[in-house]
Amino acid sequence: MKSFVKNVRVSPRKMRILAKDLVGKPVVEVMAGLKFVNRSARPPILSALESALANATNNGKVGTETLIVKNVIINEGMKMKRAAKGRNARTDRGTVVKRTSHLKIVLEEKGVSNGTKN
Protein backbone atom coordinates (compact mmCIF):
# COMPACT_ATOMS: atom_id res chain seq x y z
CA MET A 1 0.00 0.00 0.00
CA LYS A 2 1.92 2.94 -1.36
CA SER A 3 1.35 6.49 -2.44
CA PHE A 4 3.55 8.80 -4.50
CA VAL A 5 3.47 12.59 -4.85
CA LYS A 6 5.98 14.18 -7.18
CA ASN A 7 7.30 17.72 -7.61
CA VAL A 8 5.82 19.14 -4.41
CA ARG A 9 6.75 22.82 -4.05
CA VAL A 10 8.25 22.32 -0.58
CA SER A 11 11.96 21.77 -0.06
CA PRO A 12 13.04 18.25 0.96
CA ARG A 13 14.62 19.56 4.15
CA LYS A 14 11.32 21.01 5.37
CA MET A 15 9.45 17.83 4.42
CA ARG A 16 11.91 15.59 6.28
CA ILE A 17 11.53 17.60 9.49
CA LEU A 18 7.85 16.72 9.60
CA ALA A 19 8.11 13.21 8.13
CA LYS A 20 10.66 11.80 10.58
CA ASP A 21 8.04 11.61 13.35
CA LEU A 22 5.50 9.63 11.32
CA VAL A 23 7.23 6.27 10.90
CA GLY A 24 5.98 3.41 13.05
CA LYS A 25 2.78 5.10 14.23
CA PRO A 26 -0.81 4.11 13.43
CA VAL A 27 -2.28 5.92 10.42
CA VAL A 28 -5.34 7.16 12.30
CA GLU A 29 -3.15 8.71 15.00
CA VAL A 30 -0.83 10.31 12.44
CA MET A 31 -3.70 11.87 10.48
CA ALA A 32 -5.28 13.25 13.64
CA GLY A 33 -1.98 14.77 14.73
CA LEU A 34 -1.17 16.29 11.33
CA LYS A 35 -4.37 18.33 11.33
CA PHE A 36 -2.92 20.54 14.08
CA VAL A 37 0.56 21.03 12.60
CA ASN A 38 1.25 24.46 11.13
CA ARG A 39 3.95 23.77 8.53
CA SER A 40 4.13 24.13 4.77
CA ALA A 41 4.85 20.40 4.38
CA ARG A 42 1.59 19.33 6.06
CA PRO A 43 -0.86 19.47 3.09
CA PRO A 44 1.18 17.28 0.68
CA ILE A 45 2.02 14.74 3.39
CA LEU A 46 -1.60 14.60 4.51
CA SER A 47 -2.89 14.16 0.95
CA ALA A 48 -0.35 11.40 0.25
CA LEU A 49 -1.35 9.68 3.48
CA GLU A 50 -5.03 9.87 2.54
CA SER A 51 -4.22 8.46 -0.90
CA ALA A 52 -2.23 5.56 0.58
CA LEU A 53 -5.09 4.87 3.00
CA ALA A 54 -7.59 4.83 0.13
CA ASN A 55 -5.32 2.48 -1.83
CA ALA A 56 -5.14 0.15 1.15
CA THR A 57 -8.89 0.04 1.75
CA ASN A 58 -9.89 -0.26 -1.93
CA ASN A 59 -7.14 -2.45 -3.36
CA GLY A 60 -5.89 -4.33 -0.31
CA LYS A 61 -9.24 -4.66 1.51
CA VAL A 62 -7.59 -3.73 4.81
CA GLY A 63 -9.18 -1.91 7.73
CA THR A 64 -7.87 1.53 8.64
CA GLU A 65 -7.35 0.64 12.31
CA THR A 66 -4.75 -2.04 11.54
CA LEU A 67 -2.46 0.10 9.37
CA ILE A 68 0.79 1.72 10.45
CA VAL A 69 3.19 3.97 8.55
CA LYS A 70 6.04 1.68 7.54
CA ASN A 71 8.20 4.13 5.63
CA VAL A 72 8.27 7.75 4.45
CA ILE A 73 10.81 8.51 1.73
CA ILE A 74 11.47 12.08 0.64
CA ASN A 75 13.80 12.65 -2.27
CA GLU A 76 14.85 15.78 -4.06
CA GLY A 77 12.77 16.69 -7.10
CA MET A 78 13.56 19.11 -9.87
CA LYS A 79 14.95 22.55 -9.10
CA MET A 80 13.55 25.73 -10.56
CA LYS A 81 16.19 28.40 -11.02
CA ARG A 82 15.79 32.07 -11.78
CA ALA A 83 17.96 35.12 -11.58
CA ALA A 84 17.82 37.19 -8.42
CA LYS A 85 17.46 40.74 -9.64
CA GLY A 86 19.57 43.46 -8.17
CA ARG A 87 19.36 47.17 -8.71
CA ASN A 88 18.85 48.49 -12.23
CA ALA A 89 17.61 45.05 -13.31
CA ARG A 90 21.08 43.54 -13.05
CA THR A 91 21.44 39.98 -11.93
CA ASP A 92 24.37 40.55 -9.65
CA ARG A 93 23.04 38.52 -6.74
CA GLY A 94 23.29 35.09 -8.36
CA THR A 95 20.39 32.71 -8.76
CA VAL A 96 17.39 31.77 -6.64
CA VAL A 97 16.81 28.02 -6.45
CA LYS A 98 13.29 26.78 -5.71
CA ARG A 99 13.57 23.17 -4.59
CA THR A 100 10.87 20.53 -4.97
CA SER A 101 10.36 17.13 -3.38
CA HIS A 102 9.24 13.64 -4.31
CA LEU A 103 7.27 11.94 -1.54
CA LYS A 104 6.62 8.21 -1.09
CA ILE A 105 4.56 6.80 1.78
CA VAL A 106 4.35 3.06 2.48
CA LEU A 107 1.70 1.60 4.81
CA GLU A 108 1.68 -1.86 6.38
CA GLU A 109 -0.64 -3.91 8.55
CA LYS A 110 0.22 -4.27 12.23
CA GLY A 111 1.91 -7.55 13.00
CA VAL A 112 2.44 -8.59 9.37
CA SER A 113 6.02 -9.22 8.32
CA ASN A 114 7.06 -9.68 4.73
CA GLY A 115 9.44 -12.62 5.03
CA THR A 116 11.93 -11.16 7.45
CA LYS A 117 13.67 -13.48 9.89
CA ASN A 118 13.24 -11.35 13.01
C-alpha positions in Angstrom: 0.0 0.0 0.0 1.9 2.9 -1.4 1.4 6.5 -2.4 3.6 8.8 -4.5 3.5 12.6 -4.8 6.0 14.2 -7.2 7.3 17.7 -7.6 5.8 19.1 -4.4 6.7 22.8 -4.1 8.3 22.3 -0.6 12.0 21.8 -0.1 13.0 18.3 1.0 14.6 19.6 4.2 11.3 21.0 5.4 9.5 17.8 4.4 11.9 15.6 6.3 11.5 17.6 9.5 7.9 16.7 9.6 8.1 13.2 8.1 10.7 11.8 10.6 8.0 11.6 13.4 5.5 9.6 11.3 7.2 6.3 10.9 6.0 3.4 13.1 2.8 5.1 14.2 -0.8 4.1 13.4 -2.3 5.9 10.4 -5.3 7.2 12.3 -3.1 8.7 15.0 -0.8 10.3 12.4 -3.7 11.9 10.5 -5.3 13.2 13.6 -2.0 14.8 14.7 -1.2 16.3 11.3 -4.4 18.3 11.3 -2.9 20.5 14.1 0.6 21.0 12.6 1.2 24.5 11.1 4.0 23.8 8.5 4.1 24.1 4.8 4.9 20.4 4.4 1.6 19.3 6.1 -0.9 19.5 3.1 1.2 17.3 0.7 2.0 14.7 3.4 -1.6 14.6 4.5 -2.9 14.2 0.9 -0.3 11.4 0.2 -1.3 9.7 3.5 -5.0 9.9 2.5 -4.2 8.5 -0.9 -2.2 5.6 0.6 -5.1 4.9 3.0 -7.6 4.8 0.1 -5.3 2.5 -1.8 -5.1 0.1 1.2 -8.9 0.0 1.7 -9.9 -0.3 -1.9 -7.1 -2.5 -3.4 -5.9 -4.3 -0.3 -9.2 -4.7 1.5 -7.6 -3.7 4.8 -9.2 -1.9 7.7 -7.9 1.5 8.6 -7.4 0.6 12.3 -4.8 -2.0 11.5 -2.5 0.1 9.4 0.8 1.7 10.5 3.2 4.0 8.6 6.0 1.7 7.5 8.2 4.1 5.6 8.3 7.7 4.4 10.8 8.5 1.7 11.5 12.1 0.6 13.8 12.6 -2.3 14.8 15.8 -4.1 12.8 16.7 -7.1 13.6 19.1 -9.9 14.9 22.5 -9.1 13.5 25.7 -10.6 16.2 28.4 -11.0 15.8 32.1 -11.8 18.0 35.1 -11.6 17.8 37.2 -8.4 17.5 40.7 -9.6 19.6 43.5 -8.2 19.4 47.2 -8.7 18.8 48.5 -12.2 17.6 45.0 -13.3 21.1 43.5 -13.0 21.4 40.0 -11.9 24.4 40.6 -9.7 23.0 38.5 -6.7 23.3 35.1 -8.4 20.4 32.7 -8.8 17.4 31.8 -6.6 16.8 28.0 -6.5 13.3 26.8 -5.7 13.6 23.2 -4.6 10.9 20.5 -5.0 10.4 17.1 -3.4 9.2 13.6 -4.3 7.3 11.9 -1.5 6.6 8.2 -1.1 4.6 6.8 1.8 4.3 3.1 2.5 1.7 1.6 4.8 1.7 -1.9 6.4 -0.6 -3.9 8.5 0.2 -4.3 12.2 1.9 -7.6 13.0 2.4 -8.6 9.4 6.0 -9.2 8.3 7.1 -9.7 4.7 9.4 -12.6 5.0 11.9 -11.2 7.5 13.7 -13.5 9.9 13.2 -11.4 13.0 
